[in-house]
């Protein structure tokens, strides 16, 4: 498969938001194809033993498994933070294996959002700047980063305190800031690693409700968790055990690939924002 | 993938880089301050040493200028056979007629006469003092003045009266002039009329006991020949006068006359660097080295502590070079911070010291520019290894390692 990627360095398109467009409606956002991962050791640790997983636009997927099942490794591979020992990982059709490190970094900057259990917020910076940093490496000027950060904060219900410090916020609010940071670049896919792991139950439910809401609005989200109750709530549940997928409720029907993740409709398709390339399937 | 490839080589905006590189400094102020201190001390030492030596030089040159660079001296030289020649007694008057000469004064060494505190001092303890006959308007020409008492006048020049140079008074143990104060010179009591201030341009005056020409001839057996002629020339005629002096002073044997310009010797002396400068510059360099180690140490700790930040930034799309440049510029910033503080400290101490000495404070450009450059380079060198480490850190290790 080959792709032509005309670049669109258009500042209007930049300002309009919306990370990219996917030319082919059928292109999965994430495609994990027969992936294995082993870590060197005596004997080598086989973390993943042939995983196949395809996630389409607009899906909300819960990946559940006990510790040591390989779910974190899978998240790292899906997030392009690591490369598989064998097999292929494609993000919006782009094969990570064929890309240089810097290109993969740019892919992360523009198409993947991360939510971590420990939030990883900068305590010295304001909430707004923490969120704006989600766009820092996408090459967007500070003013626009802050404008879009404010929009993202609005989506998570924190628009009223943009100048607070993370230390002044509760755990739930901090996780909302981290979610806003993941969403601010309007990524193709958001990967959440135990997003409620550091929160009490009530706050955790509120965060899950927010994730639900974001899914309703069109975001593609993968939640990694050890908690079956959380995975049960998701439209699609993938169970991972001993490095392979033990159960998968399958792609959810009715997801509209034309749904946009954020409240910024593209001004004209297929030209896009962030200067990200338009991906077109060859005819 | 050409578009992705092109876009992946994106640089951080300078403003973003400035913000990123100051994160460590802003969040850990005390630590940053302490680690920059070593560099600050080193740079301060270097700037202060160079500044002080430049200021003292400037002060000395300024003093020399105030004393005048138009003083020329003519003294008796040596004959072919090695004996001391005499300047003709007509020489001062001849020199006075050279166009451009403003004032001419003379001293004549009184041979065979030594000065003692009293007759009981052993003859060998001459204190290296010379006894000189001096003309009456000598002081303004050699740029000194009377510290106590009076200089010789037409009356006292006839009498057994002496005026002491600054060093001469000190060596004789006379620190003030009171009536009846006298010294033993050439088997004769001379009354002390005054003590002079140091003559910077002509240090020979300092160790002299001055008496009037008539008195020297009358009491000390002086032959009346001047041995040194001091003259002031118009500033724009100094060289022209200089060229004529030898032939005018002793037309028969111009080569037996020494002509010199005392200020030029002092200027050369001011230009000579103090040997101590090298020592202090070396100490400054050692402090800089220690400062570099401090910065490197703090940066390594910072990289270890900020693993999760590094991992997060990688997850947000930072490339290895983004991480590298962030930590490298943080180290450079630390170095520059130390450099700025050091330059300020060095300049301040130079200014204070120069002020107490009434010199103009001079900070040579190479001192402060060199201080900044050194701190920048030190920051970069010290930060290189930690920055490479930070960039090498894999995002999964940084984010998930326990």
Interface residues (C-beta under 8 A of the other chain):
Chain A: X3 X5 X6 X7 X72 X76 X79 X81 X82 X94 X98 X99 X100 X101 X102 X103 X105 X106 X107 X108 X109 X110 X114 X116 X118 X120 X122 X123 X124 X133 X134 X136 X137 X138 X139 X141 X142 X181 X275 X276 X277
Chain B: X1 X2 X3 X4 X5 X6 X7 X8 X9 X10 X12 X13 X15 X16 X23 X26 X27 X308 X309 X311 X312 X313 X314 X315 X316 X317 X318 X319 X320 X321 X322 X394 X395 X396 X399 X400
